[in-house]
């Protein structure tokens, strides 16, 4: 029997030490889950790079972009009673929150699928404008004909929403602004239309009513979205009891649209599950994983910046094989090969 998951022997493929900071005074803290695509015979990834500032004695320094896209460093005294730095990821000063790291996106290519390199030909993508002052994160890539759709998380003090860029050459990009308003993330656009309509997963969040559930939406042009429907909710005492969200674009199979998603429990342990959706109406769930199809097992998945995490939003497909690129412990990038047929067997 073919295994559902086979991890690559050279994992992790990328770690913070493998890339250079974007500018002097910055330190790469984490490499996180990339989007993935094929372009001119090579495998490409759009990698999230999270950086922090070099810290000064007696101070906490946090980076933000201004509305012109210029990096600014804010310094706060550790002795200031208005400062709350009890969380390593988010600080609060005088009631306003700031991220301790700021993320941008980098484009890397590989001829063999596991050795990735940067090139000045494909420059990084940084946050710009009022809704990206805290950076841009977690890019998913969908190819429809010759156009690549990049959906990513826009972060600012205004909230977290979904941005969209399109490209055909990975050098020039058209920005379409925020297509799903706050609080929203985990957006993946299907790679073909269904009955003349675009479809996309997304995950709105409501701390007061509802939860971190997985939704689907329709569009006539791939930019303006409506007819939102909730397709998967959290489940008590399961691996997805606290939150769940889409991975990459779903894969079309004879049995339906196969979607790999991430689920987390209240211990913040992230695993992967699968959904099978109706081919003609993807808002209908045919089947869903009872147990994880992949969970943290290796040291690089269990220990890191934020351990016990497997998180994916990028893959390429070749026959029955899914070459899945994933973030491990919020620090490294790794590769695993998954079998479509074996995943489908778990969804019988």
C-alpha positions in Angstrom: 0.0 0.0 0.0 1.2 3.4 -0.9 1.7 5.7 2.1 -0.4 8.8 2.4 2.6 11.0 3.4 6.3 10.7 2.6 8.5 13.5 3.9 11.5 14.5 1.8 14.9 13.2 3.0 16.5 16.7 2.9 13.9 18.4 5.2 13.9 21.1 6.2 14.5 22.6 2.8 14.9 26.1 4.0 15.6 27.8 7.3 16.2 31.4 8.4 20.0 31.0 8.0 19.6 30.2 4.3 18.4 33.6 3.3 19.7 37.2 3.8 17.7 39.8 5.6 15.9 42.4 3.4 18.1 45.2 4.7 20.7 46.2 7.3 19.4 46.2 10.9 16.9 43.4 10.2 17.1 39.7 11.3 15.2 36.9 9.7 13.2 35.2 12.5 11.0 32.7 10.6 10.4 31.2 7.2 6.8 30.3 6.8 4.4 28.3 4.6 4.9 29.2 0.9 2.5 29.3 -2.0 3.7 27.0 -4.9 3.3 27.0 -8.7 4.9 25.8 -11.9 6.5 28.3 -14.3 8.6 27.7 -17.4 9.3 24.1 -16.3 10.5 25.1 -12.8 8.8 24.9 -9.4 8.3 28.3 -7.8 7.4 29.2 -4.3 6.2 32.5 -2.8 7.8 32.4 0.6 6.7 34.3 3.7 9.8 35.8 5.4 9.2 37.2 8.9 11.9 39.6 10.2 12.5 41.5 13.4 14.7 44.5 14.2 18.0 44.2 16.0 17.1 45.0 19.6 18.6 47.8 21.7 19.4 47.4 25.4 16.5 48.5 27.5 14.2 48.8 24.6 11.6 46.9 22.5 11.8 47.8 18.8 9.1 46.8 16.3 9.0 47.4 12.6 6.1 48.8 10.5 5.7 50.1 7.0 4.3 53.6 6.5 1.7 54.2 3.8 4.4 54.8 1.2 5.9 51.4 1.9 8.9 52.7 3.8 10.1 50.7 6.8 9.9 52.5 10.1 11.3 51.4 13.5 9.3 52.2 16.6 11.2 52.0 19.9 9.6 51.5 23.3 11.3 51.6 26.7 11.0 48.4 28.7 10.3 50.6 31.8 7.4 52.4 30.3 4.2 51.4 32.2 2.2 51.8 29.0 4.1 48.8 27.4 2.9 45.2 27.6 5.4 42.9 26.0 4.3 39.6 27.7 3.6 38.0 24.2 6.6 37.3 22.0 4.5 37.8 18.9 2.5 40.9 19.7 3.1 43.9 22.0 0.7 46.5 23.2 1.6 50.1 23.8 -1.0 52.6 25.2 -3.8 50.3 24.0 -2.4 49.9 20.4 -1.0 46.5 19.3 2.1 46.0 17.1 3.6 42.8 15.7 7.1 42.0 16.9 8.0 40.8 13.4 7.0 42.0 9.9 6.6 39.8 6.9 7.2 40.1 3.2 7.1 37.7 0.3 10.0 36.3 -1.7 9.9 34.4 -5.0 12.3 31.4 -5.3 12.7 28.8 -8.1 13.9 25.2 -8.3 14.7 22.9 -11.1 14.5 19.8 -9.0 11.7 20.7 -6.7 13.7 20.8 -3.5 16.8 23.1 -4.1 15.5 26.6 -4.2 17.4 29.8 -5.1 16.6 33.5 -5.2 17.3 35.7 -8.2 17.4 39.5 -8.6 15.2 38.9 -11.7 12.3 38.2 -9.3 12.4 40.8 -6.5 10.6 40.5 -3.2 7.1 41.9 -2.6 6.7 44.2 0.4 3.6 45.7 2.0 2.3 48.9 0.7 -0.5 51.3 1.7 -2.6 51.8 4.8 -3.8 48.1 5.0 -0.3 46.5 4.8 1.6 48.6 7.3 2.2 45.5 9.5 3.3 43.4 6.5 1.9 40.8 4.1 1.6 37.0 4.9 0.7 33.5 3.8 0.4 33.8 0.0 -1.5 31.2 -2.0 -1.1 30.9 -5.8 -3.7 29.7 -8.2 -3.1 29.5 -12.0 -6.0 30.0 -14.3 -4.9 29.8 -17.9 -1.9 32.1 -18.2 -2.7 34.2 -15.2 -1.5 33.6 -11.6 -3.7 34.8 -8.8 -1.9 35.6 -5.6 -4.1 35.8 -2.5 -2.4 36.9 0.7 -3.1 38.3 4.1 -2.9 42.1 4.5 -2.1 43.1 8.1 -2.4 46.6 9.7 -3.8 48.2 12.8 -7.1 48.3 10.9 -7.3 44.5 10.9 -6.5 41.4 8.8 -7.9 41.1 5.3 -7.3 39.3 2.0 -5.3 41.0 -0.7 -5.2 40.0 -4.4 -2.4 40.4 -7.0 -2.3 38.9 -10.5 0.7 38.3 -12.8 1.7 36.5 -15.9 5.5 36.8 -15.7 6.3 37.0 -11.9 8.0 40.4 -12.5 5.1 42.8 -12.9 2.0 42.6 -10.7 -1.4 44.1 -10.8 -2.9 44.9 -7.4 -6.6 44.5 -6.9 -6.7 45.7 -3.3 -8.5 44.0 -0.4 -11.0 41.5 -1.8 -12.2 40.0 1.5 -12.5 42.6 4.3 -11.4 42.1 8.0 -11.2 39.9 9.8 -10.4 37.4 7.1 -7.6 35.2 5.8 -6.8 31.7 4.4 -8.1 32.5 0.9 -7.5 30.1 -2.0 -9.0 30.5 -5.4 -10.0 27.4 -7.4 -7.9 26.8 -10.5 -10.8 26.5 -12.9 -14.3 27.9 -13.0 -17.3 25.8 -12.1 -20.4 26.4 -14.2 -18.9 29.7 -15.3 -18.1 31.0 -11.8 -14.9 31.4 -9.9 -14.9 29.8 -6.4 -12.7 30.6 -3.4 -12.2 29.4 0.1 -11.8 32.0 2.9 -12.0 32.2 6.7 -13.8 35.1 8.4 -13.4 35.2 12.2 -15.8 36.3 14.8 -14.8 36.1 18.5 -18.3 37.1 19.7 -20.5 34.9 17.6 -19.5 32.0 15.3 -15.9 30.9 15.1 -12.9 30.3 12.9 -14.7 28.3 10.2 -14.0 27.5 6.6 -16.2 29.3 4.0 -16.7 29.4 0.2 -17.6 32.2 -2.0 -18.5 32.8 -5.7 -17.4 35.4 -8.3 -18.0 36.2 -11.9 -14.6 37.9 -12.4 -12.3 36.5 -9.7 -12.2 39.8 -7.9 -15.6 40.6 -6.6 -17.1 37.9 -4.3 -20.5 37.0 -2.9 -22.9 34.1 -2.1 -20.8 33.2 0.9 -21.5 29.8 2.6 -19.9 28.1 5.6 -18.7 24.6 4.6 -16.8 23.4 7.6 -16.9 24.2 11.3 -14.7 23.3 14.2 -15.4 20.0 15.9 -15.2 19.4 19.7 -12.4 17.1 20.9 -10.9 16.7 17.4 -7.7 17.9 15.8 -9.6 20.9 14.4 -11.5 21.8 17.5 -10.3 25.5 17.8 -9.9 26.7 14.2 -9.5 25.5 10.6 -8.7 27.1 7.2 -7.9 26.3 3.6 -4.5 25.2 2.4 -3.9 25.7 -1.3 -6.4 25.5 -4.2 -8.3 22.3 -4.2 -7.5 19.4 -6.6 -10.1 18.2 -9.1 -10.6 14.4 -8.9 -13.2 12.1 -10.4 -14.9 11.9 -7.0 -14.9 15.6 -6.3 -12.8 18.6 -5.3 -10.1 17.4 -2.8 -9.1 20.2 -0.4 -6.3 19.9 2.1 -6.9 22.1 5.1 -5.2 22.9 8.4 -6.9 22.4 11.8 -5.7 23.4 15.2 -6.8 22.4 18.7 -6.9 24.5 21.8 -3.3 23.5 22.5 -2.3 25.3 19.3 -1.2 22.1 17.7 -1.7 22.3 13.9 -2.4 19.2 11.7 -3.8 18.6 8.2 -7.1 17.2 7.2 -9.0 16.8 4.0 -12.4 17.7 2.6 -14.1 16.3 -0.5 -16.5 18.7 -2.2 -19.1 18.1 -4.9 -17.8 18.7 -8.4 -20.8 20.7 -9.6 -21.5 22.5 -6.4 -18.3 22.9 -4.3 -20.4 24.4 -1.4 -21.6 20.8 -0.7 -19.3 18.7 1.5 -19.2 15.1 0.4 -16.8 13.8 3.1 -14.3 15.1 5.7 -11.4 13.6 7.6 -12.1 12.0 10.9 -8.4 12.0 11.8 -5.4 14.0 10.6 -3.8 12.9 7.3 -0.6 14.5 8.5 0.5 15.8 12.0 3.7 17.0 13.6 6.1 14.1 14.1 9.6 15.2 13.1 11.8 17.4 15.4 11.7 20.3 12.9 7.9 20.1 13.1 7.7 19.9 16.9 10.3 22.4 18.0 10.9 25.9 16.6 9.6 29.4 16.8 6.1 28.0 17.4 6.3 24.3 17.8 3.8 21.5 17.0 2.8 23.1 13.7 2.3 21.8 10.2 0.8 24.5 8.0 0.5 24.4 4.2 -0.8 26.7 1.5 1.1 25.5 -1.5 1.5 22.4 -3.6 2.0 21.2 -7.1 0.4 18.0 -8.5 1.8 15.3 -10.8 -0.5 12.4 -11.4 -1.4 10.8 -8.1 1.3 12.7 -6.2 0.9 16.0 -4.4 4.2 17.7 -3.8 3.2 19.7 -0.7 5.4 22.6 0.6 4.6 23.4 4.2 5.7 25.5 7.1 7.1 23.5 10.0 7.0 24.9 13.6 6.6 28.4 12.1 10.3 28.5 11.3 11.3 26.1 8.5 10.0 25.1 5.0 9.7 21.4 4.3 8.4 19.1 1.5 6.2 16.1 1.7 4.7 13.9 -1.1 1.1 12.9 -0.5 -1.0 10.3 -2.5 -4.3 11.5 -3.8 -5.7 8.0 -4.0 -4.7 7.2 -0.5 -6.3 10.4 0.9 -9.5 9.6 -1.0 -9.6 6.1 0.7 -9.7 7.8 4.1 -12.7 9.8 2.9 -14.8 6.8 1.9 
